[in-house]
Amino acid sequence: MKGLLQVLYGGLLLCILLTCAGCGQSNKKDAKLDKISELEQMKYDNISQKLDLLCSKAQSAHTDLDLQAIYTELSQIEYDYNPNGMGERAQQKCQELKERLAVLQASPSSLLPSSQTAPTYTVASESTSFSGKGLISRRHMKVDAVKRYPYYFKAQDQLRISLTPHGSALVSLFDINHQKRLKQWHVQGTLEEQVTMPSDGIYMIELRPDGGELIADIALSYEGVDNDKRPRISERTVSCKQGDFLAEATESVRVLPVFKEPKKVGLRGNLKSFFSGKSRALISVPVPAGSDAILYSLRISTNEKTAPSDGKFADNLSLASKQIKLLGIKVYEKRTISSSVIDRLLFNTRPAREEDAFCNMYILTDATQAKKFQDETASSGHYKYDVEQSQMGTQSCNGELKPKGRKTIYLGFENERMRYDNYIWLEVASLAHTKEYSRPVYFIR
């Protein structure tokens, strides 16, 4: 009986082990299939939420103008994805989202429940009688940045602009084909304007707050010379130069590597350093002119092999800064990079750590102290270093270097371990305030 129980117990244990092993393999397979970069996941979530919100708005819309505003917003959404490095399931879900957007844009009325019908449009003003097709209608709209509304009109189409800003606003009408501004209004009360289009082509109405954020009611509509449907307009943003047509400046971060390649040094264990090599090393970091911040990535290992991530710190910082802009986080505060942005950049670019690899890192105050450290003519109690920035027993990490007016920062590394060698990879990048210029490009689908 006892032997039988042992056999049964052993069989049960074997089944549990096999099940766990199978689960582990299954989890690894799932992770590979669902692999997607942080940026692509962010884009996917953003577009999914927009489409869900538009569907909800369409089903609760009260007027035809409200529906047309939703259709216009839908037509301006663009989505694509980069399949490189994506898992099979991740690619599939991104493709499904892309197809869903294409179906909705091809047939906007599919946003509506089957019991609802697509809208017809009639707009009436208190001051002027005007029948036409609605383009957009928004009440209590927050305007904290430039808003642009591109449309295609035929010659002699009548465009009507109705705007009531609670504040001051600049309204401009642009002829996109000829790249010129046709009209501009400085609005502080109510604007009611009717404009005859001079020729066939793409036109754009621009609403710009004048002196800070404002709340506005806006309605755009038109009466066509015929009943033909006007083509839809798509938009994409391209880089440009200052002074180009519709160019807008945005504050951005320029990331430049301080070293062409990572600085690599070996630190011998204390016992080995008696015979060959040194347990200390010094790296000089020049401070580039115009730097707003200097960030470093320090990788410490007991293995001298190069890792795939080495040499990519500046590129990773650039990518992280673009992700931050995508989230709409303010990059600059009073012309300096905000501390919250630096924290996010460092969090997103942390190097991998090895538990048994660590050393001391000293930020030395000047060249004299650096020479003492390098020559090992004094113990750590006799040369001067910046206590706030230095780290004792640090593992792989990243952080910010503060020059405090110095043109060169001296970093001293020390291996206090007796037997084991350490290897150091140091990358440093300079962050500077810059302005990037971009402009919208409009085209018929």
Salt bridges, closest charged atoms under 4 A:
ASP30 OD1 - ARG89 NH2 3.31
ASP34 OD1 - ARG89 NE 2.86
GLU40 OE2 - LYS43 NZ 3.47
ASP52 OD1 - ARG100 NH2 3.06
GLU73 OE1 - ARG138 NH2 3.25
ASP80 OD1 - LYS98 NZ 3.14
ASP157 OD2 - ARG230 NE 2.98
ASP175 OD2 - HIS178 ND1 2.88
GLU192 OE1 - ARG160 NH2 2.69
GLU206 OE2 - ARG148 NE 3.04
GLU206 OE1 - ARG208 NH2 3.39
ASP210 OD2 - HIS186 NE2 2.87
GLU213 OE1 - LYS142 NZ 3.80
ASP217 OD2 - ARG139 NH1 3.87
ASP217 OD1 - HIS140 ND1 4.00
ASP226 OD2 - LYS154 NZ 2.97
ASP226 OD1 - ARG230 NH1 2.90
ASP228 OD2 - LYS154 NZ 3.21
GLU248 OE2 - ARG148 NH2 3.29
GLU248 OE2 - ARG208 NH2 2.55
GLU251 OE2 - HIS433 NE2 3.38
ASP310 OD2 - ARG299 NH2 2.81
ASP375 OD2 - LYS371 NZ 2.40
GLU376 OE1 - ARG280 NE 3.99
ASP386 OD2 - LYS404 NZ 3.11
GLU388 OE1 - LYS404 NZ 3.92
GLU414 OE2 - ARG280 NE 3.42
ASP421 OD2 - ARG268 NH1 3.04
ASP421 OD2 - LYS272 NZ 3.60
GLU436 OE1 - LYS325 NZ 3.59
